[in-house]
């Protein structure tokens, strides 16, 4: 069965791109046929740095579908939220390009991991948020978190927002690259494991702890 899983984070710079590539590599190692797609790339011109990160984690070179921008159909130059980047680049975000990319990729792959830009509440346009897109598409969600101070709060707020919109929480992925304070990070993992068992029994909690050199 073909499916798209949306990858979001509890904020910006939480290791979302690395988690996306890591999860794709994990799924493929399990015998699945997964590829990644960057929903909207900002801060680049003519390439997607996040797709490059994905391929590194998947131990692959850039693929033909990367080179023709199927996996990064919307790229804008300013490193900001999509709605602001579009204003600066004087362009309109055409979300139909994403659907066309998915249709093309599903001819070859069974699972698409679609990485968003920033967190769930990042605006795509002035009136349309990332979480609206996830809800409208009825996409299962993988939420990336970590052990930085404040991450429990940000994680619970993101989970609550998703639950309120009846979004399926497929995975919560803990990126251990940011574990600078072991007391905080260990308690964060402990707390999140217990919270998920109690409140999200169908959600899988994954910890990225097999290679600290590539999780930034």
For each residue, the residues with C-beta under 8 A, 3 or more apart:
1: 110
2: 106 110 111
3: 110 111 112 140
4: 37 102 111 112 113 114 137 139
5: 111 112 113 114 139 140 141 142 170 171
6: 39 114 116 134 137 139 140 141 142
7: 16 19 20 23 113 114 115 116 141 142 144
8: 16 116 118 119 120 130 134 141 142 143 144 158
9: 12 14 15 16 19 116 118 119 143 144 145
10: 14 119 143 144 145 146 151 154 155 157 158
11: 14 118 119 154
12: 9 118 119
13:
14: 9 10 11 144 145 146 148 151 175 178
15: 9 18 19 144 146 175 177 178 208 215 216
16: 7 8 9 19 20 115 116 144
17: 20 21 49 50 53 54 115
18: 15 21 22 53 57 175 177 208 214 215 216
19: 7 9 15 16 22 23 142 144 173 175 208 215
20: 7 16 17 23 24 36 50 53 54 57 113 115
21: 17 18 24 25 36 53 54 55 56 57 58
22: 18 19 25 26 57 173 208 214 215
23: 7 19 20 26 27 34 113 142 171 173 206
24: 20 21 27 28 34 35 36 54 57 58 113
25: 21 22 28 29 57 58 59
26: 22 23 29 30 206
27: 23 24 30 32 34 111 113
28: 24 25 31 32 33 34 58
29: 25 26
30: 26 27
31: 28
32: 27 28 110 111
33: 28 109 110 111
34: 23 24 27 28 109 110 111 112 113
35: 24 63 65 71 105 108 109 111 112 113
36: 20 21 24 51 54 58 71 112 113 114 115
37: 4 70 71 72 73 98 101 102 105 112 113 114 115
38: 41 48 50 51 54 71 72 114 115
39: 6 74 98 114 115 116 117 133
40: 74 76 82 93 116 117 124
41: 38 44 48 49 50 51 72 74 75 76 117
42: 75 76 77 78 79 80 81 82 85 117
43: 49 76 77 78 79 80 85
44: 41 47 48 49 75 76 77
45: 75 77
46: 75
47: 44 51 52 72 75
48: 38 41 44 51 52 66 69 71 72 75
49: 17 41 43 44 52 53
50: 17 20 38 41 53 54 72 115
51: 36 38 41 47 48 54 55 62 66 71 72
52: 47 48 49 55 56 62
53: 17 18 20 21 49 50 56 57
54: 17 20 21 24 36 38 50 51 57 58 115
55: 21 51 52 58 60 61 62 63 66
56: 21 52 53 59 214
57: 18 20 21 22 24 25 53 54 214
58: 21 24 25 28 36 54 55
59: 25 56
60: 55 63
61: 55
62: 51 52 55 66 67
63: 35 55 60 66 67 71
64: 67 68
65: 35 68 70 71 104 105 108
66: 48 51 55 62 63 69 70 71 72
67: 62 63 64
68: 64 65
69: 48 66 72 73 75
70: 37 65 66 73 101 104 105
71: 35 36 37 38 48 51 63 65 66 101 105
72: 37 38 41 47 48 50 51 66 69 75
73: 37 69 70 97 98 100 101
74: 39 40 41 82 93 94 97 98
75: 41 42 44 45 46 47 48 69 72
76: 40 41 42 43 44 82 85 86 88 89 91
77: 42 43 44 45 85 88 89
78: 42 43 84 85 88 89
79: 42 43 85
80: 42 43 84 85 88
81: 42 84 85 117 118 122 123
82: 40 42 74 76 85 86 93 117 122 123 124 125
83: 86 87 93 123 124 125 126
84: 78 80 81 87 88
85: 42 43 76 77 78 79 80 81 82 88 89
86: 76 82 83 89 90 91 92 93 125
87: 83 84 90
88: 76 77 78 80 84 85
89: 76 77 78 85 86
90: 86 87
91: 76 86
92: 86
93: 40 74 82 83 86 124 125
94: 74 97
95: 98 99 124 133
96: 99 100
97: 73 74 94 100 101
98: 37 39 73 74 95 101 102 114
99: 95 96 102 103
100: 73 96 97 103 104
101: 37 70 71 73 97 98 104 105
102: 4 37 98 99 105 106 112 114
103: 99 100 106 107
104: 65 70 100 101 107
105: 35 37 65 70 71 101 102 108 109 112
106: 2 102 103 109 110 112
107: 103 104
108: 35 65 105
109: 33 34 35 105 106 112
110: 1 2 3 32 33 34 106
111: 2 3 4 5 27 32 33 34 35
112: 3 4 5 34 35 36 37 102 105 106 109
113: 4 5 7 20 23 24 27 34 35 36 37 142
114: 4 5 6 7 36 37 38 39 98 102 139
115: 7 16 17 20 36 37 38 39 50 54
116: 6 7 8 9 16 39 40 120 122 130 133 134
117: 39 40 41 42 81 82 122 130
118: 8 9 11 12 81 122 130
119: 8 9 10 11 12 122 130 154 158
120: 8 116 129 130 131 134 143 158 161 162
121: 129 130 131 161
122: 81 82 116 117 118 119 129 130
123: 81 82 83 126 128 129 130
124: 40 82 83 93 95 128 129 130 132 133
125: 82 83 86 93 128
126: 83 123
127:
128: 123 124 125 132 133
129: 120 121 122 123 124 132 133
130: 8 116 117 118 119 120 121 122 123 124 133 134
131: 120 121 134 135 161 162 165 167
132: 124 128 129 135 136
133: 39 95 116 124 128 129 130 136 137
134: 6 8 116 120 130 131 137 139 141 162 165 167
135: 131 132 138 165 166 167
136: 132 133
137: 4 6 133 134
138: 135
139: 4 5 6 114 134 167 168
140: 3 5 6 167 168 169 170
141: 5 6 7 8 134 162 167 168 169 170 171
142: 5 6 7 8 19 23 113 170 171 172 173
143: 8 9 10 120 155 158 159 162 169 171 172 173
144: 7 8 9 10 14 15 16 19 173 175
145: 9 10 14 151 154 155 158 172 173 174 175 188 192
146: 10 14 15 151 174 175 176 177 178 179 188
147: 151 174 176 178 179 181 184 185 186 188 189
148: 14 151 178 180 184
149: 181 184
150: 153 154
151: 10 14 145 146 147 148 154 155 188
152: 155 156 188 191 192
153: 150 156 157
154: 10 11 119 145 150 151 157 158
155: 10 143 145 151 152 158 159 172 192
156: 152 153 159 160 195
157: 10 153 154 160 161
158: 8 10 119 120 143 145 154 155 161 162
159: 143 155 156 162 163 169 172 199 200
160: 156 157 163 164
161: 120 121 131 157 158 164 165
162: 120 131 134 141 143 158 159 165 167 169
163: 159 160 166 167 169
164: 160 161
165: 131 134 135 161 162
166: 135 163
167: 131 134 135 139 140 141 162 163
168: 139 140 141
169: 140 141 143 159 162 163 172 200 202 203
170: 5 140 141 142 203 204
171: 5 23 141 142 143 203 204 205 206
172: 142 143 145 155 159 169 192 196 200 203 204 205 206
173: 19 22 23 142 143 144 145 206 207 208
174: 145 146 147 188 189 192 205 206 207 208
175: 14 15 18 19 144 145 146 178 208 215
176: 146 147 179 185 207 208 209 212 215
177: 15 18 146 208 212 215 216
178: 14 15 146 147 148 175 185
179: 146 147 176 182 185
180: 148 185
181: 147 149 184 185
182: 179 185 186
183: 186 187
184: 147 148 149 181 187 188
185: 147 176 178 179 180 181 182 188 189
186: 147 182 183 189 190
187: 183 184 190 191
188: 145 146 147 151 152 174 184 185 191 192
189: 147 174 185 186 192 193 207
190: 186 187 193 194
191: 152 187 188 194 195
192: 145 152 155 172 174 188 189 195 196 205
193: 189 190 196 197 205
194: 190 191 197 198
195: 156 191 192 198 199 200
196: 172 192 193 199 200 201 203 205
197: 193 194 200 201
198: 194 195 201
199: 159 195 196
200: 159 169 172 195 196 197 203
201: 196 197 198
202: 169
203: 169 170 171 172 196 200
204: 170 171 172
205: 171 172 174 192 193 196
206: 23 26 171 172 173 174
207: 173 174 176 189
208: 15 18 19 22 173 174 175 176 177 215
209: 176 212
210:
211: 214 215
212: 176 177 209 215
213:
214: 18 22 56 57 211
215: 15 18 19 22 175 176 177 208 211 212
216: 15 18 177
